[in-house]
Amino acid sequence: MEIKLYNGVVFNGKKFSQTEDPISIEVPLSIAVNNVPFTVTMQTPGNEFDLARGLLFTENIFRDLLHTPTIEVITKNQEGFIESINVQIPNEFILKDFAGTRNVISSSSCGVCGKTTLDDMHCTVVNNSAKLSAELVPKMFEQINAGQVNFQKSGGTHAAGAFTLDGQLLTLQEDIGRHNAVDKVVGYLINNKLIEKAKCITVSGRISYEIVEKAKSANIPFIAAVSAPSTLAVDNAQESGITLMAFCRNDKFTIYSNPHQITIVNNNLVTDKIKIKNDVE
């Protein structure tokens, strides 16, 4: 099964309610070539052998169409998904581009950059005691939508933004790649000494594992996106203390991790303790 049901909390502009949504599964796959770690790629489970063969072909590592390499499963995770494989290729068929590790790492979008084994993937926790008002999230996206100059002209770019806890826009960046847009946001914050003020990153697309990793590395405790998250993004955010919000459209959004960090401020009433089953106690 390529989806998994997750519990969430929906904000409809006025109040919270419970929901259960199907979320696409994202898992890491470690690929070795001749028992040498090559890459960790984030993927939807299934057809791992095809993924490995296609990746090695398009990365100019193994392009012989007549020889069929031996591919073996090394490990599976607790859910039975393939976690690591080894591709055995005679040395004479390996092209010169292979140097033991891959320079540009693949993911479901663009990569767990620089990771060649599962052991390279570490979990840290964002230091956060702040609360974010739910009413501010739609206003953040109003600012993002208004500022997407390139998208308005071409329809071909993603946008990422960084906001303070009170909803002040610190920077808006556009790029053909959503991960690049996030990197540009973080870079701007660092270059302009604003990184400590940034508390929420907004993304115009979906949220994968690596988007959460980028927010975590910048110690930013809130992520909000227009589209869906992956299962690994939700799990990573929950364990890291990050509040992940998705489907942020109009006045609505769904919280999939750490909902206790989101508040409603209305007529001086504050709701700040909402639990969902995905919470890690």
KEDO-562201 format. One record per atom (N, C-alpha, C, O): x, y, z. Coordinates in steps of 0.001 Angstrom, whole numbers, padded with zeros to 6 digits, always signed. Atoms other than C-alpha are relative to their C-alpha. Layout:
XYZ ...
This chain:
+000847-001198+000000 +000000+000000+000000 +000879+001244+000000 +001824+001340+000783 -000834-001177+000166 +001402+003380-001049 -000507+001211+000770 +000071+002293+000669 +000499-001079-000853 -000676+005503+001343 -000195-000525+001416 -000266-001733+001644 +000200+000350-001401 -001155+005557+005104 -000912+001058+000611 -000775+002244+000310 +000924-000942-000628 -003916+007136+007195 +000661+000691+001185 +001258+000047+002047 -000530-000808-001101 -002843+009954+009505 -001116+000864+000565 -001985+001341-000164 +000931-000907-000655 -004849+011916+012035 +000534+001425-000061 +001742+001654-000020 -000388-001396+000038 -004842+015678+011838 -001049+000871+000662 -002101+000397+001089 +000915-000996-000556 -006496+018822+013130 -000223+001065-001058 +000720+001728-001490 +000348-000977+001030 -008312+021028+010626 -000398+001318+000647 -001183+001343+001594 +000430-001340-000395 -008591+024781+011148 -000781+000584-001165 -000256+000665-002276 +000861-000488+001082 -011477+026261+009131 -000181+001510+000016 -001098+002041-000609 +000104-001448-000106 -010888+029901+009968 -000589+000462+001308 -000419+001615+001703 +000636-000356-001271 -012820+029802+013234 +000286-001005+001108 +000458-000622+002265 -000149+001022-001035 -012334+026489+015028 +000783-001198-000528 +001027-001328-001727 -000704+001229+000327 -010462+023190+015105 -000978-001171-000046 -001990-001177+000655 +000757+001250+000021 -011880+019776+014203 +000936-001136-000384 +001978-000908-000998 -000831+001164+000270 -010483+016260+013908 -000190-000470-001440 -001251-000269-002032 +000092+000578+001334 -009721+014579+010570 +000923-001198-000088 +001841-001349+000719 -000891+001111+000312 -008151+011424+009192 +000212+000008-001505 -000743-000132-002270 -000302-000179+001413 -006377+011774+005842 +000964-001067-000509 +001857-001493+000223 -001006+000866+000624 -004581+009405+003456 +001200+000826-000441 +001043+001850-001107 -001228-000713+000349 -000960+010503+003034 +000929-000947-000749 +001066-002114-000382 -000913+000815+000799 +001512+009245+000443 +001218-000396+000820 +001812+000427+001517 -001135+000512-000754 +004226+007061+001922 +001305+000414-000674 +001453+000299-001891 -001357-000330+000450 +007814+008281+001594 +000976-000739+000903 +000909-000618+002127 -000995+000749-000772 +010689+006030+002670 +001366+000151-000656 +001452+000343-001869 -001344-000047+000580 +014467+006143+002221 +000398-001356-000562 +000079-002398+000011 -000558+001210+000601 +016120+003602-000061 +001493+000213-000195 +001909+001115-000923 -001455-000066+000143 +019867+003053+000249 +000422-000930-001134 +000081-002113-001137 -000464+000774+001154 +021492+001890-002993 +001516-000095+000040 +002211+000919+000117 -001442+000237+000094 +024952+000341-003100 +000309-000591-001367 -000514-001297-001950 -000488+000591+001249 +026930-000549-006217 +001241-000807+000329 +002241-000266+000802 -001110+000903-000338 +029208-003559-005803 +000401+000147+001465 +001582+000160+001813 -000168-000093-001460 +028747-003209-002029 +000641+001305+000462 +001053+001417+001617 -000495-001329-000352 +029971+000409-002105 -001200+000947+000098 -001933+001077-000882 +001141-000916-000118 +027396+002937-000752 +000012+001042-001111 +001028+001690-001367 +000102-000912+001141 +026155+005039-003658 -000902+001187+000290 -000511+002331+000058 +000936-001085-000254 +023107+007055-002606 -001111-000453+000927 -001386-001646+001051 +001287+000213-000658 +020078+007348-000374 -001019+000836-000755 -000871+002054-000858 +001029-000710+000742 +017007+008255-002394 -001332-000147+000715 -001668-001231+001192 +001320+000042-000613 +013598+009149-000991 -001003-000402-001069 -001005+000162-002163 +000868+000545+001037 +010864+007221-002783 -001300-000518+000570 -001438-000714+001778 +001218+000713-000335 +007383+005769-002779 +000286-001488-000125 +000818-001914-001150 -000346+001423+000046 +007682+002052-001950 -000561-000700-001232 -001679-000429-001669 +000407+000768+001167 +007522-000325-004900 +000935+000215-001174 +001431+001323-001381 -000818-000075+001218 +009519-001088-008064 +001403+000531+000274 +001945+001310-000510 -001332-000484-000377 +012835-000500-006295 +001073-000412-000999 +002010+000345-001250 -000998+000460+000966 +014774-002575-008836 -000037+000867-001258 +001004+001194-001827 +000127-000893+001152 +013397-000446-011674 +000588+001369+000315 +001256+001974-000523 -000551-001293-000412 +014285+002699-009733 +001519-000015-000050 +002136+000913-000573 -001462+000088-000017 +017872+001544-009223 +000563-000066-001414 +001537+000615-001734 -000499+000142+001373 +018312+000508-012856 -000123+001319-000760 +000802+001720-001466 +000186-001273+000686 +016874+003766-014159 +000913+001086+000517 +001433+001884-000263 -000875-001008-000599 +018867+005903-011729 +001433-000162-000477 +002086+000819-000832 -001378+000244+000443 +022170+004270-012659 +000160+000309-001486 +001228+000735-001924 -000054-000310+001436 +021324+004673-016351 +000021+001508-000228 +000866+002012-000967 +000093-001442+000242 +020322+008347-016188 +001147+000776+000627 +001436+001897+000209 -001163-000639-000617 +023291+009177-013943 +001306-000417-000670 +002392-000089-000192 -001162+000358+000814 +025643+007675-016540 +000993-000882+000765 +002207-000741+000620 -000835+000944-000736 +026932+004940-014227 +000028-001352-000692 +001088-001959-000845 +000112+001304+000660 +025682+001818-015994 -001035+000115-001112 -002231+000224-000840 +000882-000265+001130 +024222+002174-019492 -000085-001159-000990 -000684-001010-002055 +000054+001146+000908 +024660-001260-021066 -001416-000586-000006 -001943-000955+001044 +001379+000450+000107 +021251-002378-022368 -000131-001516-000076 -001226-002051+000098 +000053+001448+000175 +022157-006029-022874 +000307-000766+001281 -000216-001859+001498 -000373+000696-001233 +023679-006917-019520 -000995+000326+001115 -001296+001496+001353 +000917-000178-001126 +021264-007424-016605 +000766-000164+001306 +001266-001254+001586 -000752+000108-001255 +022886-006658-013251 -000761-000825+001034 -001977-000990+000941 +000618+000704-001121 +022224-008688-010135 -000358+001015+001077 +000505+001741+001572 +000459-000929-001037 +020135-006700-007664 -000582-000813+001147 -001475-001635+000941 +000466+000755-001156 +019589-008040-004165 -000486+000934+001098 +000054+002022+001297 +000512-000739-001151 +017565-006812-001213 +000893-000280+001195 +001132-001438+001537 -000868+000148-001171 +019818-006191+001788 -000814+000058+001284 -000686-000820+002138 +000823-000126-001208 +017349-004987+004425 -001382+000533-000352 -001578+001183-001379 +001337-000578+000053 +013673-004172+004910 -000290+000662+001343 +000280+000281+002365 +000335-000652-001265 +012151-001855+007511 -001104-000771+000724 -001537-001823+000255 +000974+000709-000827 +009624-002819+010191 -001342-000180-000693 -002101-001087-000352 +001260+000112+000729 +006725-002251+007797 +000113-000901-001220 -000858-001088-001953 -000194+000904+001124 +008219-004615+005235 +000428+000673-001284 +000554+000008-002312 -000461-000704+001191 +009338-001920+002792 +001502-000207-000174 +002250-000239+000803 -001424+000163+000280 +012693-002429+001101 +000753+001250+000434 +000378+002365+000072 -000755-001112-000576 +015252-000254+002881 +001359+000178-000664 +001852+001301-000776 -001305-000103+000660 +018523-001069+001116 +000177-001141-000985 -000271-002264-000751 -000284+000988+001030 +019652-002885-002013 +001436+000151-000463 +002054+001199-000277 -001332-000035+000598 +022944-003752-003678 -000115-000411-001460 -000739-001420-001787 -000029+000294+001434 +023462-003668-007437 +001396-000491-000352 +002378+000235-000200 -001297+000586+000337 +026233-005979-008595 +000229+000120-001502 -000517-000445-002301 -000299-000266+001407 +027795-004856-011878 +001464-000340-000270 +002333+000112+000475 -001404+000241+000353 +030965-006212-013533 +000718+001322-000241 +000165+002230-000860 -000743-001263+000074 +033638-003524-013366 +000118+000539-001413 +000127+001753-001615 -000179-000469+001374 +034025-003413-017140 -001235+000713-000547 -001158+001397-001568 +001225-000661+000446 +030418-002200-017449 -000244+001328+000719 -001124+002093+000323 +000201-001235-000758 +030743+000641-014925 +000722+001150-000688 +001920+001065-000961 -000590-001143+000691 +031328+003999-016581 +000806+000858+000964 +000674+000744+002183 -000973-000762-000792 +033933+006472-015389 -000643+000999+000948 +000021+001489+001862 +000651-000976-000874 +031342+008767-013765 -000166-000509+001427 -000392+000281+002344 +000169+000561-001339 +031119+006384-010804 +001308+000087+000766 +002327-000461+000346 -001212-000161-000810 +033597+007340-008078 -000213-000533+001407 +000472-000118+002342 +000238+000572-001321 +032200+005318-005196 -001203+000590+000690 -001937-000123+001375 +001195-000659-000530 +029585+007864-004143 -000535+000948-001053 +000181+001333-001978 +000643-000869+000968 +027143+010058-006022 +000068+001437+000476 -000132+001719+001657 -000149-001404-000376 +027640+013804-006091 -001347+000702+000135 -001521+001545+001016 +001313-000635-000036 +024031+014803-006781 -001005-001062+000408 -001316-001967-000367 +000797+001061-000586 +021726+012795-004569 -001474+000180-000346 -001963+001305-000450 +001382-000009+000459 +018172+011877-005549 -000984-000109+001144 -000675-000677+002191 +001101+000233-000936 +014888+012088-003677 -001281-000035-000792 -001266-000019-002022 +001285-000049+000679 +011194+012052-004427 -000150+001311-000760 -000996+001416-001647 -000020-001238+000762 +011875+015600-005612 +001404+000326-000445 +001695+000330-001641 -001349-000364+000421 +015513+016569-005514 +001089-000448+000937 +002259-000216+000634 -001100+000677-000633 +017402+014822-002836 +000282+000190+001463 +000029+001251+002035 -000593-000066-001324 +018808+014030+000552 +001472+000270-000246 +002291-000648-000237 -001281-000368+000584 +021889+015918-000496 +001179-000441+000856 +001234-000160+002053 -001216+000410-000665 +025222+014374+000395 -000117-001262+000809 +000860-001666+001440 +000181+001209-000795 +023753+011245+002013 +000225-001228-000878 -000393-001361-001935 -000254+001221+000748 +025124+007893+000827 -000426-001244+000758 -000519-002316+000159 +000493+001128-000784 +023941+005626+003668 -001098+000474+000933 -001212+001668+001210 +001072-000349-000933 +020957+005506+006024 +000542+000532+001308 -000132+001302+001992 -000606-000468-001250 +023323+006104+008943 +000310+001485-000029 +000510+002099+001019 -000287-001429+000115 +023962+009614+007580 -001208+000859+000362 -001085+002076+000495 +001227-000736-000271 +020364+010586+008372 -000247+000040+001504 -000576-000979+002112 +000118-000146-001448 +020158+011950+011919 -001225+000836+000344 -001666+001666-000451 +001147-000775-000478 +017247+013337+013920 +000432+000917+001131 +000962+000458+002142 -000229-000965-001063 +017681+016507+015943 -001335+000650+000340 -002318+000477-000382 +001240-000607-000470 +015073+018503+017841 +000123+001516-000051 +001116+002083+000404 +000041-001458+000056 +014142+022126+017178 -000343+000537+001381 -001275+000066+002033 +000238-000623-001307 +014318+024262+020293 -001104+001042-000143 -000890+002108-000720 +001122-000913+000176 +010909+025900+020503 -000942-000028+001195 -001331-001095+001671 +001038-000123-001023 +008571+027174+023194 -001081+000969-000463 -001964+001344+000308 +000900-001024+000524 +006668+029565+020946 -001322-000603-000453 -001408-001794-000751 +001313+000353+000527 +003008+029449+019919 -000281+000885-001212 +000085+002060-001236 +000363-000748+001200 +001713+030505+016508 -001513+000089-000087 -002209-000914+000067 +001438-000199+000127 -001744+031990+016048 -000496-000557-001326 +000046-000242-002385 +000555+000611+001209 -003833+029991+013582 -000501+001050-000984 -000417+000859-002197 +000544-001033+000880 -005393+033167+012233 +001055+000658-000875 +000725+001259-001896 -001067-000634+000779 -001999+034351+010970 +000374-000793-001247 +000884-000225-002213 -000464+000847+001106 -001409+031410+008630 -000625+000403-001339 +000118+000569-002306 +000557-000460+001278 -003916+032439+005903 +000546+001353-000438 +000725+001596-001632 -000544-001317+000340 -002561+035985+006083 +001420-000113-000550 +001820+000668-001413 -001339+000238+000547 +000958+034658+005489 -000087-000364-001476 +000674+000151-002295 +000112+000435+001393 -000168+032973+002284 -000577+001088-000895 -000305+001107-002095 +000442-001161+000776 -001970+036116+001174 +001202+000827-000442 +001263+001282-001584 -001213-000753+000337 +001401+037889+001303 +000854-000751-001021 +001405-000149-001943 -000781+000802+000942 +003140+035020-000490 -000625+000052-001392 +000075+000276-002380 +000678-000011+001298 +000535+034878-003259 +000141+001345-000696 +000329+001403-001912 -000113-001336+000585 +000701+038633-003779 +001411+000290-000484 +001600+001081-001408 -001390-000296+000332 +004493+038586-003978 +000637-000914-001021 +001807-000729-001357 -000570+000943+000966 +004966+035742-006475 -000010+000597-001409 -000831+000226-002247 -000045-000721+001272 +005915+037978-009398 +000317-000941-001155 -000348-000897-002190 -000380+000917+001075 +007618+035273-011463 -001108-001001-000304 -001376-001307-001466 +001081+000965+000208 +004788+032799-010927 -001173+000643-000726 -001794+000019-001587 +001106-000692+000646 +002207+035373-011954 +000253+000200-001485 -000686+000254-002280 -000348-000190+001407 +004080+035872-015221 +000110-001318-000761 -000294-001408-001920 -000324+001240+000712 +005064+032288-016032 -000787-001219+000454 -000970-002160-000319 +000657+001182-000544 +003148+029891-013784 +000945-001160+000235 +000504-002290+000445 -000965+001090-000035 +006381+027917-013549 +000976+000013+001151 +002002-000665+001089 -000937-000059-001124 +008010+028740-010223 -000695-000335+001317 -001904-000167+001473 +000447+000205-001376 +007681+027720-006593 +000404+001211+000832 +001276+001990+000445 -000339-001090-000912 +007774+030162-003704 +000158-000545+001407 -000530-001482+001811 -000169+000286-001421 +009014+029931-000142 +000162+001325+000718 +000736+002271+000176 -000106-001224-000777 +008780+032543+002562 +000359-000294+001437 +000196-001417+001913 -000311+000112-001425 +009939+033147+006109 -000717+001117+000739 -000732+002268+000301 +000798-000944-000773 +007825+034842+008763 +000415-000012+001463 +000917-001011+001979 -000172-000079-001451 +008192+036041+012330 -001234-000598+000671 -002202-000964+000004 +001108+000582-000753 +005898+034768+015058 -001265+000855-000078 -002371+000346+000103 +001176-000869+000118 +003616+037786+014593 -000425+000221-001452 -001224+001112-001740 +000451-000042+001383 +003279+037231+010838 +000712+000982-000898 +000237+001250-002001 -000762-000920+000844 +005874+039680+009524 +000803-000781-001028 +001540-001700-000673 -000746+000657+001069 +007286+038599+006160 +001440+000488-000003 +001696+001684-000149 -001423-000339+000003 +011089+038500+006314 +000595-000092-001395 +001428+000732-001773 -000477+000140+001374 +011741+037275+002782 -000918-000924-000767 -001506-001846-000203 +000711+000864+000934 +009994+035740-000214 +000953-000329-001137 +001534+000572-001743 -000918+000425+001052 +012030+033706-002694 -000734-000916-000974 -001548-001745-000568 +000585+000856+001037 +011007+032093-005993 +001095-000767-000725 +002216-000284-000882 -000951+000809+000758 +012707+029315-007912 -000770-001090-000737 -001879-001454-000347 +000609+001092+000749 +011924+026623-010460 -000144-001241+000874 -001017-002075+000634 +000051+001127-000927 +012591+024131-007637 -000404+000464+001388 +000135+001448+001893 +000470-000426-001330 +010773+024322-004296 +001088-000140+001048 +001145+000663+001979 -001101+000139-000956 +013843+023027-002419 +000987+001153-000152 +001520+001658+000836 -000873-001153+000227 +015943+025745-004040 -000592+001259+000621 +000130+002074+001196 +000654-001176-000582 +013387+028334-002953 +000199+000037+001513 +000448+001099+002082 -000225+000062-001448 +013702+027151+000658 +001452+000320+000328 +001725+001054+001278 -001415-000302-000231 +017501+027228+000440 +000282+001491-000157 +001070+002058+000599 -000187-001437+000189 +017330+030791-000882 -000546+000784+001196 +000039+001786+001608 +000556-000637-001196 +015116+031753+002056 +000983-000082+001154 +001280+000924+001798 -000942+000182-001106 +017548+030288+004577 +001261+000823-000235 +001777+001449+000691 -001193-000782+000315 +020496+031893+002800 -000207+001485+000216 +000667+002166+000753 +000311-001417-000215 +018815+035304+002811 -000041+000319+001489 +000503+001333+001926 +000098-000226-001445 +018039+034992+006513 +001377+000061+000644 +001631+000900+001508 -001359+000016-000548 +021659+034145+007279 +000768+001241-000430 +001397+001908+000391 -000765-001135+000529 +023137+036829+005025 -000448+001334+000582 +000335+002281+000657 +000535-001249-000546 +020898+039482+006561 -000221-000053+001511 -000913+000787+002086 +000048+000134-001464 +021241+038278+010167 -001430-000003+000541 -001731+000642+001546 +001403+000089-000395 +017529+037442+010413 -000412-001412+000401 -001580-001661+000700 +000335+001404-000196 +017734+033707+011017 -000692-000248+001338 -001571-001105+001426 +000600+000229-001322 +016825+033965+014713 -001417+000551+000099 -002175+000154+000984 +001356-000545-000010 +013687+035971+013923 -000985-000894-000743 -002192-000813-000512 +000866+000841+000834 +012334+033396+011466 -000585-001145+000821 +000153-001906+001447 +000677+001048-000766 +009757+031083+013049 -000879-000897-000865 -001242-001996-000447 +000848+000812+000873 +007686+029831+010112 +000479+000097-001438 +000721+001189-001954 -000304+000060+001428 +008603+028710+006604 -001264-000417-000740 -001926-001379-000352 +001125+000379+000850 +005885+028630+003959 +000532-000521-001327 +001547-000042-001834 -000417+000639+001251 +006140+026487+000828 -001205-000088-000921 -002303-000428-000483 +001122-000017+000936 +004017+026725-002314 -000389-001390-000477 -001476-001566-001026 +000307+001353+000453 +004184+022990-003047 -000275-000940+001151 -000813-000546+002186 +000197+001001-001039 +004096+019785-001058 +001208-000028+000938 +002208+000650+000699 -001077+000093-000985 +006275+018870+001935 +000548-001417+000023 -000166-002364+000353 -000685+001285-000085 +008770+016031+001692 +000938+000009+001205 +001073+001011+001907 -000944+000154-001116 +011285+014759+004227 +001036+001113+000001 +001343+001678+001051 -001117-000942+000019 +013978+017132+003036 -000412+001431+000315 +000387+002193+000861 +000473-001330-000385 +011864+020273+003404 +000017+000134+001523 +000416+001169+002057 -000046-000005-001464 +011494+019364+007079 +001442+000080+000484 +001738+000797+001440 -001410-000039-000375 +015246+018750+007282 +000576+001407-000127 +001363+001835+000717 -000513-001352+000207 +015950+022223+005904 -000505+000951+001088 +000253+001772+001603 +000540-000828-001083 +013625+023884+008420 +000675-000341+001319 +000993+000545+002112 -000627+000442-001244 +015141+021821+011208 +001427+000525+000109 +001852+000951+001183 -001386-000475-000035 +018686+022792+010256 +000073+001483+000304 +001065+001958+000857 +000060-001436-000278 +017644+026456+010475 -000698+000300+001324 -000884+001464+001678 +000678-000135-001295 +015880+025842+013828 -001304+000793-000121 -001610+001642+000717 +001282-000661+000236 +012537+027003+012414 -001116-000976+000360 -001212-002041-000250 +000916+000986-000580 +009654+025379+014335 -001344-000188-000693 -002103-001081-000317 +001288+000127+000681 +006708+025886+011954 +000213-000070-001511 +000998+000690-002077 -000013+000124+001457 +006221+024768+008347 -001444-000004-000474 -002282-000711+000084 +001343-000042+000573 +003143+025591+006272 +000109-000110-001516 +000933+000561-002137 -000091+000237+001440 +002506+024394+002725 -001381-000020-000632 -002382-000309+000023 +001248-000003+000750 -000153+024690+000063 -000502-001419-000242 -001708-001667-000234 +000379+001355+000390 -000107+020986-000784 +000270-001009+001108 +000462-000641+002266 -000034+001094-000969 +000209+017607+000921 +001402-000266+000527 +002391+000069-000126 -001279+000496-000500 +002974+016239+003136 +000154-001477-000343 -000803-002126-000763 -000221+001442+000072 +004546+012800+002898 -000010-000572+001416 +000072+000171+002393 -000005+000623-001327 +004441+010286+005743 +001303+000271+000728 +001301+000539+001929 -001295-000199-000647 +008150+010686+006400 +000173+001446+000446 +000825+001715+001455 -000039-001407-000410 +007779+014470+006506 -000762+000196+001308 -000286+000890+002206 +000795-000115-001228 +005043+014174+009152 +000730-000634+001173 +000825-000038+002246 -000708+000694-001083 +006996+011640+011206 +001232+000780+000446 +001499+000911+001640 -001211-000761-000300 +010183+013694+010979 -000341+001278+000757 +000332+001631+001726 +000415-001234-000669 +008385+016893+011962 -000443-000277+001432 -000092+000467+002348 +000483+000321-001345 +006694+015233+014932 +001161-000272+000947 +001200+000253+002060 -001132+000357-000850 +009927+013784+016284 +000935+001175+000238 +001654+001211+001236 -000917-001137-000097 +011768+017061+015695 -000596+001189+000732 +000090+002192+000932 +000639-001107-000688 +009274+019271+017521 -000518+001080-000923 -000809+002191-000479 +000480-000964+000992 +008158+021000+014318 -001497-000194-000224 -001974-001323-000337 +001416+000049+000348 +004516+021856+013685 -000134+000105-001508 +000275+001096-002112 +000141+000060+001453 +003661+020864+010119 -001455+000238-000371 -002352-000471+000085 +001339-000340+000489 +000647+022454+008421 -000035-000155-001511 +000869+000304-002209 +000109+000238+001435 -000543+021411+004968 -001393+000386-000495 -002289+000684+000295 +001259-000388+000634 -003358+022173+002520 -000440+001386+000461 -001611+001607+000769 +000277-001372-000439 -003124+025859+003464 -000606+000777-001164 +000107+001373-001972 +000719-000638+001106 -005755+027256+001127 -001190+000769+000542 -001925+000285+001403 +001036-000896-000501 -008157+030120+001653 +000214+000199+001504 +001300+000612+001911 -000162-000184-001449 -008768+030225+005427 +000211-001319+000730 +000153-001360+001959 -000075+001320-000613 -008236+026499+006023 +001412-000582-000080 +002189-000244-000973 -001213+000813+000071 -005299+024232+006816 -000141-001168+000967 -001005-001164+001844 +000011+001181-000862 -004588+020884+008472 +001345-000145+000684 +002392-000064+000042 -001214+000188-000801 -002062+020336+011266 +000226-001498+000172 -000672-002221+000602 -000293+001430-000090 -000334+016944+011189 +001009-000355+001088 +001197-001534+001388 -000962+000297-001075 +002282+017279+013940 +000038+001152+000993 -000098+002318+000621 -000142-000985-001079 +002648+019071+017272 -001047+001115-000049 -000690+002293-000077 +001045-001031+000092 -000725+020861+017121 -000103+000877+001236 -000714+001945+001190 +000071-000799-001228 -000302+022092+020699 +000747+001322-000130 +000622+002190+000734 -000740-001246+000199 +001965+024823+019291 -000788+001021-000833 -000294+002109-001126 +000875-000907+000738 -000932+026383+017343 -001121+000458+000924 -001723-000357+001624 +001047-000555-000865 -003380+028682+019136 -001074+000697-000826 -000840+001118-001958 +001054-000861+000540 -006686+030349+018364 -000143+001179+000944 -000354+001002+002144 +000196-001207-000806 -006912+033918+019580 -001257+000687-000520 -001249+001285-001596 +001288-000546+000426 -010533+035058+019405 -000781+000427+001245 -001096-000389+002112 +000697-000535-001183 -012307+037285+021897 +000753-000321+001285 +000161-000651+002313 -000884+000239-001139 -009329+036834+024231 -000005-001446+000496 +000509-001729+001577 -000031+001419-000349 -009881+033051+024294 +001121-000675-000776 +001233-000498-001989 -001124+000665+000639 -006814+030945+023567 -000152-001510+000162 -000267-002008+001281 +000007+001457-000019 -006973+027261+022648 +001385-000471-000399 +001818-000222-001524 -001386+000345+000318 -003498+025769+022828 +000362-001426+000400 +001544-001751+000505 -000329+001378-000375 -003798+022112+023829 -000906-000960-000760 -001981-001325-000283 +000775+000901+000835 -005039+019850+021059 +000865-001206-000303 +002008-001056-000733 -000781+001214+000186 -003915+016251+020786 -000519-000785-001198 -001724-000839-001441 +000353+000942+001039 -003878+013922+017811 +000816-001257+000205 +001861-001229+000855 -000629+001290-000256 -002908+010273+017718 +001407-000107-000575 +002172-000982-000169 -001336+000040+000573 +000189+011000+015633 +001046+000553+000952 +002241+000409+000697 -000937-000618-000934 +001746+012808+018624 +000933-001035+000603 +000523-002152+000917 -000967+000819-000712 +004914+011341+020098 +000097+000529+001410 +000510+001669+001624 +000004-000481-001390 +004630+011538+023855 +001421+000068+000542 +001624+000449+001695 
